[in-house]
Every structure is written in C-alpha cells, then in structure tokens.
Amino acid sequence: MKITYDKLADAMYIYFRKGKIKKTVEMNRNFIADMDTKGNVLGLEILNASSQLPKNQIAKSIKTGIPLVPALAR
C-alpha cells in the first residue's frame, strides 16, 4: 500500500494494488474509488482530505516519508 498527498489540492490517494483502472466510482463528493475489470478496488482518492481526516494523521503521513505528489490524474 502506498499513500500520496497533494497539499495544494488537499487530496490524498491510497494505492491498494497495482492494475489497470477499468472503472472509477464516485462514492460521494469526497471519495472516489478506482476499480479493475474484476471489481477489485485498486485505489481510493480522498478529496478535501484535511476536513475528512484528522490533521495529525496527514502530518504523520508526511513525516514518515509519504511523498507530496499529485493524486492520479483521470
């Protein structure tokens, strides 16, 4: 599992597994799941991350070396 956080966009992306994205499902306005052909979740994008997650969790992720890079472009 890999996590990236884009501070400017305030978006976090959690990579669960590698694969080709077949379908993107908007679960609600802040959570978007990328799925493969078998329906497995490949990754989850969290928009407005700072209002969805405790700020200390984001800071902890940054301090532990998770790169500040943009989430996957669609």
N, C-alpha and C positions, 0 to 999 in steps of 0.2 A: 504494500500500500504506500502511496506517495501523496503528499498534500502540498498544494501550491496556494499562495495567497497573493492577490494583486491589491496592494494598498490603495492605489488610485481609484480602481473600480470598486473596491470593497467587496471583492468576490473571492471565494475560496473554492478550489476544486479538489475533490478527493478521488484519486485513481484507485479502483479496487482490483482491476485486472486488465491486461492488455487484450486488444481485439479491435476489430473493425466496427465502428459505430453504424448500426443499421437504422436506429430509430432514436429520436430524442423526445422525451415525455416531460411536459411541464406539469409537475405535481401540484404546484401552486405558484404564485407570482415570485417566490423566492427560492424554490427548489426545482432543479431541472436534472433529470436522470438520462444518461446515455446508455442505450441497450444494444446488445448484439443480436444476431439473427435468431438465437435460441431464447431470447428474452432475459438473458443474464444482464445484470447491471454492471456496466464497465466503469462508470464514474458518476459522481454527483456534484453538481455545481450549486453553491450556496451564494445567492445574491444578497446584498446588504448584510454581509457576514457579521459586521460589528454589532448589528442590532439583533442578530439571530443567535449569536454565540457569546459566552462570557468573554470580556476583553482580555482577561488573564489567559484564557486558552489560546487566543490568537497570538498574544505576546509570547507565550510559552512556545508555541509552534515556531515563531520567528527566531527565538533564542536558540532553539535546538537545531537550527540549520535548514529549515524548510525554506526554499528559495522564494524570493518575492518576484514572481514571474506572472504574466497574464494567464488567465484560465484558458482552456482550449477554445479556439475560435470555431464557430459552427460553419 
